[in-house]
Amino acid sequence: MTARRRWLPDNPGILHGIVLHGSYSRAQQAFRLAALPTGYAYRLGTADALMIGLVQGREQWRESQGSLESGLRNAGVSWLVAGLRCDEGERSIGGVASVQWTEGDGQAIRIGDGALARDSLASQGIANGISAALGLFESADPDGAYRARIDTERVTHLATLERLFTTCRYGAHPFWHDYRLFLGQHLAA
């Protein structure tokens, strides 16, 4: 293992999702997003598949009971699944859906999500990984230039998230408040 430390919020967002297969209209495929007190819910799709996700804190998942659909209903966003047969979907439990990154010693160079994993909707992990790898060959000091680039990307992303959280409808809720404190601590460092 090359990581000495993994940075992520104390109560990271965790994705639980459903993938539905079928034939979906343009309106059903359209990206939908709803902020919630303890995370967010979304739906996006293609002509033959829809992904419905609920991201909330690990602590909130431990406390919740029932199906993903009931969680969406209880959060007031049942419109995300209205008219859909969710019982026929493929269930998934994703990993951490909050910003995170690792640090370590030695020769290992972290690229893509190993360097900075953004939340699951903003990620672009494959594109970031390829771009980072190519960037290692663009400088006379590839290691130093790359690390500076990653540090800049991390600060920019954390600052953007912190700014968004100040306007979030549920910003005062402990989940979002604590996430914002995590961001502020790392921006100050």
Buried (B, 14 or more C-beta within 10 A) or exposed (E): EEBEEEBBBEBBBBBBBBBBEBEBEEEBBEEBEBBBBBBBBBBBBEEEBBBBBBBBBBBBBEEBEEBBBEBBBEBEBEEBBEEBEBEEBEEEEEEBBBBBBBEBEEEEBBBBBBBBBBBBBEBEBEEBBEEBEEBBEEEEEEEEBBBEBBEEBBEEBBEEBBEBBEEBEBBEBBBBBBBBBBBBEBEEE
